[in-house]
Amino acid sequence: VYVFSDAPIAPGGAPTWVCQPVALAVPRNWQLLPRPRAALLPAQVPADPKQSNVLKVVLAVDDDELTAKPVWEKRYRQRLAAASQVLEYHTGLRIEVVAQTTWISSNRITDFDQSLAEFERSVRPEGPADLVIGFTSQYELLRGRIHLGGTRGLFASHILIRERSKKMSEIEKLEILVHELGHYLGANHSGDA
């Protein structure tokens, strides 16, 4: 198990963000100190980027996006900003969009895993980007489908979200994005409903 912590590693040490491995079979030699939730509110997060954790992302949409660039760019930036607020509140990690781009998606591909592989080949994280988050309008979102979004897991370079749906609200789309960001940060699915 790996734990993200900003607690001091040594007694009396300065808090620093670390990813620590924790062996579950042996006693832990460190203590994760609780932080008050108020310390994570966006208004109280340090304005200096050197003092906060920033996940730099490239925002990408496929060529099947139906709206003009100013419209889709505003919509996806707002969704990423909302996801950033959720992550920042709970983890201290914030999202910063460093670039936006489009890619040409194949109309022959209807399988999500193949779409993710195509996206990974087509759009690469460049410059300071840690992650590429893509929104595909290639096919309609259907309730009950297994893959509304996906990533390869912990610190994978890409997240792909299915976008087009008449029945899915913006809040539900935000939930999918936050869910996939959780997988990017190492969270697994829970068997407990």
C-alpha positions as CSV (number, residue, x, y, z in Angstrom):
1,V,0.0,0.0,0.0
2,Y,1.2,3.5,-0.8
3,V,0.1,6.5,1.2
4,F,0.3,10.2,0.2
5,S,1.0,12.3,3.3
6,D,2.1,15.8,4.1
7,A,2.8,14.9,7.8
8,P,6.3,14.9,9.1
9,I,8.2,11.7,8.5
10,A,10.4,12.2,11.5
11,P,9.3,13.6,14.9
12,G,9.7,17.4,14.8
13,G,10.4,17.3,11.0
14,A,8.8,19.7,8.6
15,P,5.7,18.4,6.7
16,T,6.5,17.4,3.2
17,W,4.4,15.6,0.6
18,V,5.6,12.1,0.1
19,C,4.4,8.8,-1.3
20,Q,5.3,6.2,1.3
21,P,5.1,2.5,0.9
22,V,3.5,0.8,3.9
23,A,4.0,-2.9,4.5
24,L,0.8,-4.2,6.0
25,A,2.4,-7.3,7.5
26,V,4.9,-5.4,9.7
27,P,4.2,-2.6,12.3
28,R,4.3,0.9,10.9
29,N,7.2,3.0,12.0
30,W,5.5,6.3,11.2
31,Q,2.2,8.0,12.1
32,L,0.0,9.8,9.7
33,L,-1.1,13.0,11.5
34,P,-4.7,14.1,11.0
35,R,-5.2,17.4,9.3
36,P,-8.3,19.5,10.0
37,R,-10.5,19.8,6.9
38,A,-10.4,23.5,7.1
39,A,-6.7,23.4,6.3
40,L,-7.6,22.0,2.8
41,L,-10.2,24.6,1.8
42,P,-9.2,26.3,-1.4
43,A,-9.1,29.8,0.2
44,Q,-6.5,28.5,2.6
45,V,-4.2,26.7,0.2
46,P,-1.0,28.6,-0.4
47,A,-1.0,30.8,-3.4
48,D,2.6,30.0,-4.1
49,P,2.7,27.0,-6.5
50,K,6.0,25.9,-4.9
51,Q,4.0,25.3,-1.7
52,S,1.2,23.3,-3.1
53,N,0.9,20.2,-5.2
54,V,-0.1,20.9,-8.8
55,L,-1.2,18.3,-11.3
56,K,-0.5,19.8,-14.8
57,V,-2.8,18.6,-17.4
58,V,-3.4,18.9,-21.2
59,L,-7.1,19.2,-22.0
60,A,-7.9,17.2,-25.2
61,V,-11.1,16.7,-27.2
62,D,-11.6,14.5,-30.3
63,D,-12.7,15.7,-33.7
64,D,-16.3,14.5,-33.1
65,E,-16.9,17.3,-30.6
66,L,-20.1,19.1,-31.8
67,T,-19.5,22.5,-30.3
68,A,-17.1,25.3,-31.3
69,K,-13.8,25.6,-29.5
70,P,-14.8,28.5,-27.2
71,V,-17.8,26.5,-26.0
72,W,-16.1,23.2,-25.4
73,E,-13.0,24.8,-23.9
74,K,-15.1,26.7,-21.4
75,R,-17.2,23.7,-20.5
76,Y,-14.2,21.4,-19.9
77,R,-12.1,24.0,-18.1
78,Q,-15.1,24.5,-15.7
79,R,-15.4,20.8,-15.1
80,L,-11.6,20.5,-14.5
81,A,-11.8,23.5,-12.1
82,A,-14.7,21.8,-10.2
83,A,-12.7,18.5,-10.1
84,S,-9.7,20.5,-8.9
85,Q,-11.8,21.9,-6.0
86,V,-12.8,18.4,-4.9
87,L,-9.2,17.1,-5.1
88,E,-7.7,20.2,-3.4
89,Y,-10.2,19.9,-0.5
90,H,-9.5,16.3,0.1
91,T,-5.9,15.9,-0.8
92,G,-4.3,19.3,-1.3
93,L,-3.7,18.5,-5.0
94,R,-4.9,21.0,-7.5
95,I,-5.3,20.8,-11.3
96,E,-3.8,23.3,-13.7
97,V,-4.6,23.2,-17.4
98,V,-1.3,23.9,-19.2
99,A,-2.5,23.3,-22.8
100,Q,-5.5,22.2,-24.9
101,T,-5.5,20.2,-28.1
102,T,-7.7,18.1,-30.4
103,W,-7.1,14.7,-32.0
104,I,-8.6,12.8,-34.8
105,S,-10.5,9.7,-33.6
106,S,-11.3,6.7,-35.8
107,N,-15.0,6.3,-36.5
108,R,-14.5,2.6,-36.8
109,I,-13.5,2.2,-33.2
110,T,-16.5,1.6,-30.8
111,D,-14.7,-0.3,-28.0
112,F,-13.6,1.8,-25.1
113,D,-10.2,0.1,-24.5
114,Q,-9.4,0.5,-28.2
115,S,-10.4,4.2,-28.0
116,L,-8.1,4.7,-25.0
117,A,-5.2,3.1,-26.8
118,E,-5.8,5.3,-29.9
119,F,-6.0,8.4,-27.6
120,E,-2.7,7.4,-26.0
121,R,-1.0,7.0,-29.4
122,S,-2.5,10.3,-30.7
123,V,-1.9,12.7,-27.9
124,R,1.2,12.8,-25.8
125,P,1.8,14.8,-22.6
126,E,4.2,17.6,-23.6
127,G,6.3,20.1,-21.7
128,P,5.3,20.5,-18.1
129,A,2.2,18.3,-18.4
130,D,1.8,15.3,-16.1
131,L,-1.4,14.0,-17.6
132,V,-3.6,14.2,-20.7
133,I,-7.3,14.3,-20.0
134,G,-9.4,13.6,-23.1
135,F,-13.1,13.9,-23.7
136,T,-14.4,11.8,-26.6
137,S,-17.7,12.4,-28.3
138,Q,-17.1,9.4,-30.6
139,Y,-20.2,7.6,-29.3
140,E,-23.2,8.1,-27.1
141,L,-22.9,7.5,-23.3
142,L,-25.3,4.8,-22.3
143,R,-26.3,4.3,-18.7
144,G,-25.1,1.0,-17.3
145,R,-22.1,0.8,-19.6
146,I,-19.0,-0.4,-18.0
147,H,-16.6,2.2,-19.3
148,L,-17.8,5.8,-18.9
149,G,-14.2,6.8,-18.5
150,G,-10.9,5.1,-18.0
151,T,-7.2,5.2,-17.3
152,R,-4.4,2.6,-17.1
153,G,-4.1,3.2,-13.3
154,L,-1.6,4.8,-11.0
155,F,0.1,7.8,-12.6
156,A,-0.8,6.6,-16.1
157,S,-0.3,9.4,-18.7
158,H,-3.9,9.5,-20.0
159,I,-7.5,9.6,-18.8
160,L,-10.3,9.3,-21.4
161,I,-13.9,10.3,-20.6
162,R,-16.9,9.4,-22.8
163,E,-18.8,12.7,-23.3
164,R,-21.9,12.7,-25.4
165,S,-25.1,12.0,-23.6
166,K,-28.6,13.5,-23.4
167,K,-29.4,11.9,-20.1
168,M,-26.3,12.5,-18.1
169,S,-26.1,15.7,-16.1
170,E,-23.0,17.8,-15.7
171,I,-22.7,16.7,-12.1
172,E,-22.6,13.0,-13.1
173,K,-19.9,13.8,-15.7
174,L,-17.9,15.6,-12.9
175,E,-18.3,12.5,-10.8
176,I,-16.9,10.3,-13.6
177,L,-13.9,12.7,-14.0
178,V,-13.2,12.7,-10.2
179,H,-13.6,8.9,-10.2
180,E,-11.0,8.5,-12.9
181,L,-8.7,11.0,-11.2
182,G,-9.0,8.8,-8.1
183,H,-7.7,5.8,-10.2
184,Y,-4.9,7.9,-11.6
185,L,-3.9,8.6,-7.9
186,G,-4.1,4.9,-7.1
187,A,-7.6,4.3,-5.7
188,N,-9.2,1.0,-6.5
189,H,-12.9,0.1,-6.8
190,S,-14.6,-1.0,-3.6
191,G,-16.6,-4.2,-3.4
192,D,-18.8,-2.6,-0.8
193,A,-21.8,-0.9,-2.4
